[in-house]
C-alpha cells in the first residue's frame, strides 16, 4: 500500500520514501508534507480531494513515526468512511447541544 503526500496527493511506496530517496521527502512523522512531485507545483484539487488529504494527514500524525501504519491514509474508501463518520458525530453533537 502507498502513503500519500498531503500537499499534492501523489501516492508513494513506503520503501521508496524510507529507503530509495528519503532525502527527497519532507515528513512530519508518518505524514509526507512535500514530495518530489510537488516540485511541479501544487495541483488544483477539488474540495473532496483536499478534505481527503487533510484527514489522511491527521491520521498519519496520529501514527507518529510509524510510516507503515500511516499507509491507511491512502485507502480512499476508508478515509471517506471516516470523514462521513466524523460528520455524523459532529451533527449529533450539535443536535444534543441544541436540546
C-alpha positions as CSV (number, residue, x, y, z in Angstrom):
1,X,0.0,0.0,0.0
2,X,1.1,3.6,-0.6
3,X,1.4,6.6,1.6
4,X,0.1,9.9,0.3
5,X,1.8,13.3,0.0
6,X,-0.6,15.5,1.9
7,X,0.3,18.5,-0.2
8,X,-0.3,17.1,-3.7
9,X,-1.9,13.7,-3.2
10,X,0.8,11.7,-5.0
11,X,1.0,8.2,-3.7
12,X,4.4,6.8,-2.8
13,X,5.5,3.3,-1.7
14,X,6.8,3.2,1.9
15,X,10.1,1.6,0.6
16,X,10.6,4.5,-1.8
17,X,10.0,7.1,0.9
18,X,12.2,5.4,3.6
19,X,14.9,3.7,1.6
20,X,15.2,4.8,-2.1
21,X,15.0,8.6,-1.8
22,X,14.5,9.6,1.8
23,X,16.2,13.0,1.3
24,X,13.6,13.9,-1.4
25,X,10.7,14.0,1.0
26,X,9.8,16.4,3.8
27,X,8.0,14.5,6.5
28,X,6.4,15.1,9.8
29,X,6.5,11.6,11.2
30,X,4.3,9.4,9.0
31,X,2.9,12.4,7.2
32,X,4.6,13.4,3.9
33,X,4.3,17.2,3.7
34,X,6.3,17.6,0.4
35,X,7.4,15.1,-2.2
36,X,9.4,15.2,-5.5
37,X,6.1,15.6,-7.4
38,X,5.5,18.9,-5.5
39,X,8.3,20.4,-7.5
40,X,5.9,20.7,-10.4
41,X,3.7,22.9,-8.1
42,X,0.7,22.2,-6.0
43,X,-2.1,20.8,-8.1
44,X,-5.6,22.3,-8.2
45,X,-7.7,19.8,-6.3
46,X,-11.4,19.8,-5.6
47,X,-12.9,20.2,-2.1
48,X,-13.4,16.5,-1.6
49,X,-9.8,15.7,-2.5
50,X,-8.5,18.5,-0.2
51,X,-10.6,17.1,2.6
52,X,-9.3,13.6,1.9
53,X,-5.7,14.8,2.1
54,X,-6.3,16.8,5.3
55,X,-7.9,13.8,7.0
56,X,-5.2,11.5,5.7
57,X,-2.6,13.9,7.1
58,X,-4.3,14.0,10.5
59,X,-4.5,10.2,10.6
60,X,-0.8,10.0,9.7
61,X,0.1,12.4,12.5
62,X,-1.7,10.0,14.9
63,X,0.7,7.3,13.8
64,X,3.7,9.3,14.9
65,X,6.9,8.0,13.3
66,X,5.3,4.7,12.2
67,X,5.2,5.3,8.5
68,X,3.8,1.8,7.7
69,X,0.8,2.5,9.9
70,X,0.3,5.8,8.1
71,X,-0.4,3.9,4.8
72,X,-4.1,3.6,5.6
73,X,-4.5,7.2,4.6
74,X,-4.0,6.2,1.0
75,X,-7.1,4.0,1.3
76,X,-9.6,6.4,-0.2
77,X,-12.7,4.4,0.8
78,X,-11.5,4.1,4.4
79,X,-10.8,7.8,4.7
80,X,-14.1,8.7,3.1
81,X,-15.9,6.5,5.6
82,X,-14.1,8.1,8.5
83,X,-14.9,11.5,7.1
84,X,-18.6,10.7,7.0
85,X,-18.4,9.2,10.5
86,X,-16.8,12.4,11.8
87,X,-19.5,14.5,10.1
88,X,-22.3,12.4,11.7
89,X,-20.6,12.7,15.2
90,X,-20.4,16.4,14.8
91,X,-24.0,16.7,13.7
92,X,-25.2,14.5,16.6
93,X,-23.2,16.7,19.0
94,X,-24.8,19.8,17.6
95,X,-28.2,18.2,18.0
96,X,-27.5,17.2,21.6
97,X,-26.2,20.7,22.5
98,X,-29.3,22.3,21.0
99,X,-31.6,20.4,23.3
